[in-house]
Each structure stands twice: as C-alpha cells, then as structure tokens.
Amino acid sequence: MVDPLLQFKIRPLIPLELAGWDISFTNSSLFMVLTTLVIIAFFYFSVNPRTLVPNRFQVIAEFSYGFISDMIRENTGKAGLPYFPYIFSLFLFILMGNILGMLPYGFTFTSHIIVTFTLAALVVSTVTVLGFASHGLHFLRLFCPPGTPIFIAPLLVPIEIISYLTRAVSLSIRLFANMIAGHAMLKLFAGFAIALAGTVFFPVALASVAINIAITGFEFLIALLQAYIFTILTCIYLHDALSLH
C-alpha cells in the first residue's frame, strides 16, 4: 500500500544552491506561486470589466471582500480596517492553498509546519510591532493589566508573556495538523479501495470509495474553516494590540 504521508514530501524541481544553502525551487514553492497567481487572476477577471449585473465570479469576489471586511469591523472596530489588505491577502492565500492541495496531483503547502509557523509568526510579529507603534511602552500593559495586585504580578506577567508567544505555535499547529490529517485519511482510504478492488473484498473497496467521497467534501469544508479560523484569530490578536484588551 502507498505510504499516505508520501504526498507531503517536498521535492526539488529546480535544484539551486547559494553560499552552501539549498534554495531549490520545490513543489511547495511551485504551489505557493500558483496560489498567488490564481488569486491575482481571479480578482482581475472578476472585476474587469465591471458590469451592471455582476457575473458569478464578481459576486464571489464581492462577497469575500465584504465577508472579511465585516469580520475585521466586528472584531477590531474601525481601527482595524486600515489593515484589511494584509488580513484579506492572508485569508485568500491560506484558503486557495488549501483548495489547490485538494486537486489531483496538487500539493498542500499548508500541511508543512514550517509554512504555517512562518505565517503565524508573521502575524504575531506584525501585531506586536503595531502594538508598540500605537502605544509605545504602554503596550506592555497587555501582560499586566491596570489594577493587578502587586503580589500577583510576578506570577501573572510570565504566564501572559508565554501565552502571547505561544500564539504562533497554536495558530500554526492547528492549520498544519488539520490539513495533514485530512489528506492522510483520503490517501489511506484510496489505498484501501485500490488494494481491495480486485479481491473478494470488493464491497469493502466500494465502501472505502464512498467514505473517500464523503471525506473529500468534508475536507473542502475544513479548507474553508481553517482559513476562517486563522483569519479571525488574526483579527482578535490585532484587536488586542490596538486596544490593549
């Protein structure tokens, strides 16, 4: 039976080396580029030319724009709207990367912890910089709110700092684990179906196919849900940095 984890192996497509560092263009790099190009192409052809009666692609583009805009407004207020382009781009990149990974011969780069951790670390570092830029050293009040009893501060501050820094870990593991688990299950049941198709266990193979179809639909839902969760948590972290809550 085919190893269900073999699909996550990163393979170099164009071997490159710089000063002893391996900077090869890989299958993961390819699908990151494809994800970016698909997003740009989709929005370009969705809004050009603009029509009085929007086509289905323009409707999807406008809906996604309004969806993220409302999410930011509800979670951060108007103070978060200037950061809409960053949050919108993050949502689309994760969502489209998840979806392209579901296609035959696709590669899910969000199933690699190094990719998801980089995205999560970028979020945490960005909101931290914004916090200091907006409040200066008063941003440190996030770790010790006003009114905290002095005898609790030595215990509370380290806990709050650790909790704050582990945001990147929790964000990255949640996305990585969900994507790798779902794709591994798909490969596993597909392997069962292929292995049992020509045997007396053919009914079991049919059951495996039916389960795989159900899991595939569920995985598309998970692809959307994980992009949503990553984005809404980003909005919450942004709200904490801007309002010190």
HELIX and SHEET records of a PDB file:
HELIX    1   1 LEU A    6  PHE A    8  5                                   3    
HELIX    2   2 ASN A   27  VAL A   47  1                                  21    
HELIX    3   3 ARG A   56  THR A   76  1                                  21    
HELIX    4   4 LYS A   78  TYR A   83  5                                   6    
HELIX    5   5 PHE A   84  LEU A  100  1                                  17    
HELIX    6   6 PHE A  109  SER A  111  5                                   3    
HELIX    7   7 ILE A  113  HIS A  135  1                                  23    
HELIX    8   8 GLY A  136  PHE A  143  5                                   8    
HELIX    9   9 ALA A  153  LEU A  165  1                                  13    
HELIX   10  10 ARG A  167  LEU A  196  1                                  30    
HELIX   11  11 PHE A  202  SER A  243  1                                  42    
SHEET    1   A 2 PRO A  12  ILE A  14  0                                        
SHEET    2   A 2 PHE A  25  THR A  26 -1                                        
SHEET    1   B 2 GLU A  17  LEU A  18  0                                        
SHEET    2   B 2 TRP A  21  ASP A  22 -1                                        
END                                                                             
